[in-house]
Amino acid sequence: MSEILIVSKIAKNIRENIQKIIVGKDDQINTAIIAMLCRGHVLIDDVPGTGKTSLSKALADSLDCSFNRVQFTPDLMPSDILGVNIFDQKKSTFKFIEGPIFSQILLADEINRATPRTQSAMLEAMQERRVTVDGNTRDLPDPFMVIATQNPIEMEGTFPLPESQIDRFMVRIQLGYPGHDEETQIYRRFMNESEVPDLKPVFDSKEINKAVNLIPTVRVDDFIVKYIVDLIHVTRQGSGIKVGGSPRAGLALYKTSQALAALEGRDYVIPDDVKKMAVPVLSHRLVLDSSAKLKGQTGENFVEIVLSKLEVPISK
């Protein structure tokens, strides 16, 4: 238990640092930290002005890790992200110039504005943490994390992410508009832009990797595993669903439940951990058919309906 408390302390310090920039949004900040501890990637999906980029940069600034930001546009090419081989005339050899993806944290801002060709260049990096350019494969730094943002409202000039890429994002975060009191705090805190704090790192990559390595030690009993499997299978059978949760989604739910338990200082997973992580892990992966969309159904409320109907297991 004492070692797991290290994870809880690290998460608490990161969260407090981020909250110097982000007002409120405890659950969303925790979800981003959980994804980082599980070596996962984060998709932040919301309307403009809600703090998507601010949250991404605040998380990166809280960690002493290399960071690059790429503004995705329709004319962005795969080589602009991955890198390119340039011929050195003096040495008569090709020299590889690394792209921005060779960083520990990559912010892919407005990722759905890039073409499918450029989006697909990220697939190998997000799954295997390496890239292949001109037949040569190069490993990415450790840890490696992609934080992507997109605007779901403005569709003109955008290219929806394919299911294969969406499935590689461990969690999706939706920030939403702040409440009345939270927005009042935002105005008072940031009325003068010069007063926006310059965040300092609170942990380096070695300390983060130590916490990451503790997550798999959190105990997951058989009845919890069955609950996760049952939940994933129900998402594939529901009315109005074209594509349900994949095995990768089930593994993500397993890992994030472990991380949530560790954040709360426990070395074992309970059903509530699974329930809390189900929406951010599963909702963006579900593909609804046209009839469900016409009824106004979303991935979020489908997962919530499944959770309400699925029997919560009890330890034997």
C-alpha positions in Angstrom: 0.0 0.0 0.0 2.8 2.4 0.9 4.2 2.3 -2.7 0.8 3.0 -4.2 0.6 6.1 -2.1 3.5 7.4 -4.2 1.2 7.4 -7.2 -1.5 9.2 -5.3 1.0 11.9 -4.1 2.4 12.4 -7.7 -1.1 12.7 -9.1 -2.1 15.2 -6.4 0.9 17.4 -7.0 0.4 17.4 -10.8 -3.3 18.2 -10.4 -2.6 21.1 -8.0 -0.1 22.5 -10.5 -2.5 22.2 -13.4 -5.2 24.0 -11.4 -3.1 27.1 -11.3 -4.2 27.4 -14.9 -7.4 25.3 -15.2 -10.3 26.3 -12.8 -12.3 23.4 -11.6 -12.6 20.4 -13.9 -11.2 17.9 -11.3 -12.6 14.8 -13.1 -11.2 15.8 -16.5 -7.8 16.6 -15.0 -7.7 13.3 -13.2 -8.6 11.5 -16.4 -5.7 13.2 -18.2 -3.3 12.2 -15.4 -4.6 8.6 -15.4 -4.0 8.3 -19.2 -0.5 9.6 -18.6 0.1 7.0 -15.9 -1.2 4.2 -18.2 1.0 5.3 -21.1 -2.1 6.2 -23.0 -3.1 9.0 -25.4 -5.7 11.7 -24.8 -8.3 13.2 -27.1 -9.8 16.5 -25.8 -13.0 17.1 -27.7 -15.0 20.3 -27.1 -16.0 23.7 -28.5 -13.5 26.5 -28.8 -12.5 28.5 -25.8 -13.2 25.9 -23.1 -9.5 25.3 -22.3 -8.5 22.3 -24.4 -5.1 23.6 -25.4 -4.6 25.1 -21.9 -5.1 21.8 -20.2 -2.8 20.0 -22.7 0.0 22.5 -22.2 -0.5 22.7 -18.4 -0.1 18.9 -18.2 3.0 19.0 -20.3 4.5 21.9 -18.3 3.9 20.0 -15.1 6.2 17.2 -16.2 9.9 17.7 -16.9 9.5 16.1 -20.4 10.3 17.3 -23.9 7.3 18.9 -25.5 6.3 19.8 -29.0 3.1 21.3 -30.4 1.9 20.9 -34.0 -0.9 22.9 -35.4 -2.7 20.5 -37.7 -3.8 22.1 -41.0 -5.0 20.6 -44.4 -1.6 21.3 -46.0 0.4 19.5 -43.2 2.3 16.6 -44.6 3.4 13.3 -42.8 7.0 14.4 -43.1 6.2 17.6 -41.2 5.4 15.4 -38.2 7.7 12.4 -38.5 10.8 13.9 -40.1 12.6 13.7 -43.4 15.9 12.4 -44.9 18.0 15.1 -46.3 21.0 14.5 -48.6 24.3 15.8 -47.2 26.4 16.7 -50.2 29.6 17.0 -48.2 29.3 13.4 -46.8 27.3 12.0 -49.8 24.9 10.5 -47.3 21.4 11.0 -46.2 20.8 12.6 -42.8 17.6 12.1 -40.9 16.0 15.3 -39.5 13.7 14.4 -36.7 10.1 15.8 -36.8 8.2 17.1 -33.7 6.9 13.6 -33.0 10.3 12.9 -31.4 9.2 14.3 -28.1 7.9 12.8 -24.9 4.7 14.8 -25.1 3.2 15.8 -28.5 0.2 18.3 -28.6 -1.7 17.6 -31.9 -3.8 20.8 -31.9 -7.0 20.5 -34.0 -6.0 17.1 -35.3 -9.1 16.7 -37.4 -8.0 19.6 -39.7 -5.3 17.4 -41.2 -5.9 15.1 -44.2 -6.4 11.3 -43.6 -2.9 10.8 -45.1 -1.3 12.9 -42.4 -3.6 11.5 -39.6 -2.6 8.0 -40.6 1.1 8.9 -40.1 0.4 8.9 -36.4 -1.0 5.3 -36.2 2.3 3.5 -35.8 3.7 6.0 -33.3 0.6 5.9 -31.1 0.4 2.1 -31.0 4.0 0.9 -31.2 5.8 4.1 -30.0 8.1 4.1 -33.1 8.0 5.6 -36.6 9.2 4.2 -39.9 10.5 6.7 -42.5 12.0 5.5 -45.8 12.1 1.9 -44.5 14.0 2.8 -41.4 12.3 2.3 -38.0 13.2 4.6 -35.1 12.1 4.4 -31.5 10.3 7.4 -29.9 11.3 8.8 -26.5 10.0 7.2 -23.3 7.6 8.2 -22.0 5.6 9.1 -25.2 2.2 10.6 -25.1 -0.1 12.3 -27.7 -2.6 14.9 -26.5 -4.9 15.8 -29.4 -7.6 18.4 -29.5 -10.5 18.8 -31.9 -13.6 20.9 -32.3 -16.7 18.8 -32.9 -18.9 21.7 -33.9 -17.1 23.3 -36.8 -17.0 20.6 -39.5 -16.1 22.7 -42.6 -12.5 22.0 -43.7 -12.1 19.0 -41.3 -11.6 15.3 -41.7 -13.2 13.0 -39.1 -10.7 10.7 -37.4 -10.9 7.1 -38.6 -12.1 4.5 -36.1 -8.6 2.9 -36.1 -7.1 6.1 -34.8 -9.9 7.0 -32.4 -9.4 3.5 -30.9 -5.8 4.4 -30.1 -6.8 7.2 -27.8 -7.1 5.7 -24.4 -9.5 8.3 -23.1 -11.6 11.2 -24.4 -12.1 14.3 -22.3 -14.9 16.8 -22.7 -14.4 19.9 -20.7 -17.7 21.7 -21.2 -18.5 25.2 -20.2 -17.6 26.3 -16.6 -20.2 26.8 -14.0 -21.1 30.4 -12.8 -18.7 30.4 -9.9 -15.9 28.8 -11.9 -16.3 31.4 -14.7 -16.2 34.2 -12.2 -12.9 32.8 -10.8 -11.5 32.6 -14.4 -12.3 36.3 -15.0 -10.8 37.4 -11.7 -7.8 35.2 -12.0 -6.9 35.9 -15.7 -8.3 39.4 -16.3 -4.7 40.5 -16.8 -2.9 38.2 -19.2 0.4 39.1 -17.7 -0.7 37.4 -14.4 -1.1 34.0 -16.0 1.4 31.8 -14.1 4.4 30.2 -15.8 4.1 26.6 -14.6 7.2 24.8 -13.4 7.7 21.0 -13.7 6.8 19.1 -10.5 8.2 15.7 -11.6 10.7 14.5 -14.1 10.4 11.5 -16.4 12.2 9.1 -14.0 9.7 9.8 -11.2 6.8 9.5 -13.7 8.1 6.1 -14.9 8.4 4.9 -11.3 4.7 5.7 -10.8 3.8 4.2 -14.2 5.5 0.9 -13.2 3.4 0.7 -10.0 0.1 0.8 -11.8 0.2 -2.9 -12.9 0.7 -3.9 -9.3 -2.8 -2.8 -8.4 -4.9 -6.0 -7.8 -7.8 -6.7 -10.1 -9.9 -9.6 -8.8 -11.6 -12.1 -11.2 -15.1 -10.7 -10.5 -13.8 -7.2 -11.6 -12.3 -8.7 -14.8 -15.7 -10.4 -15.5 -17.5 -7.1 -15.0 -15.2 -5.4 -17.5 -15.6 -8.2 -20.1 -19.4 -8.2 -19.7 -19.5 -4.4 -20.1 -17.4 -4.6 -23.3 -19.6 -7.4 -24.8 -22.8 -5.5 -24.0 -21.5 -2.5 -26.0 -21.3 -4.8 -29.1 -24.8 -6.1 -28.8 -26.9 -3.0 -28.1 -29.6 -1.7 -30.4 -28.3 1.2 -32.5 -24.7 0.3 -32.3 -22.6 -0.4 -35.4 -19.2 -0.9 -33.7 -18.8 -1.6 -30.0 -15.8 -1.7 -27.7 -12.7 -3.5 -29.0 -10.4 -5.7 -27.0 -8.1 -2.7 -26.9 -10.9 -0.7 -25.3 -11.3 -3.5 -22.6 -7.6 -3.4 -21.8 -7.8 0.4 -21.6 -10.7 0.2 -19.1 -8.7 -2.4 -17.1 -5.6 -0.2 -16.9 -7.4 3.0 -16.2 -9.4 1.4 -13.4 -6.1 0.3 -11.8 -4.7 3.9 -12.2 -7.9 5.4 -10.6 -7.6 3.0 -7.7 -4.0 4.1 -7.2 -4.9 7.8 -7.4 -7.3 7.2 -4.5 -4.6 5.4 -2.5 -5.9 1.8 -3.0 -3.9 -1.2 -4.2 -7.1 -3.0 -5.4 -9.8 -2.1 -8.0 -13.5 -1.8 -7.0 -16.5 -1.8 -9.4 -16.9 2.0 -8.9 -13.5 2.5 -10.5 -14.7 0.7 -13.6 -17.9 2.7 -13.7 -16.1 6.0 -13.4 -13.7 5.2 -16.2 -16.3 3.6 -18.6 -17.5 6.8 -20.2 -14.1 8.5 -21.0 -12.7 5.2 -22.1 -15.6 3.7 -24.2 -17.9 6.5 -25.4 -15.6 7.8 -28.2 -15.0 4.3 -29.5 -18.7 3.4 -30.1 -20.1 4.0 -33.6 -23.8 4.6 -33.7 -26.1 3.8 -36.6 -28.2 6.5 -38.3 -31.4 5.6 -36.5 -29.7 6.1 -33.1 -28.2 9.4 -34.2 -31.6 10.6 -35.3 -32.9 9.9 -31.9 -30.2 12.0 -30.4 -28.3 9.1 -28.8 -24.6 9.5 -28.1 -21.8 7.2 -27.1 -21.9 8.8 -23.6 -25.5 8.1 -22.8 -25.3 4.6 -24.4 -22.5 3.7 -22.0 -24.5 5.2 -19.1 -27.5 3.1 -20.0 -25.4 0.0 -20.2 -23.9 0.7 -16.8 -27.3 1.3 -15.2 -28.6 -2.1 -16.6 -25.5 -4.2 -16.0 -25.5 -5.9 -12.6 -22.7 -4.7 -10.4 -20.6 -7.7 -9.2 -20.1 -8.4 -5.5 -16.9 -10.0 -4.2 -17.3 -13.6 -3.1 
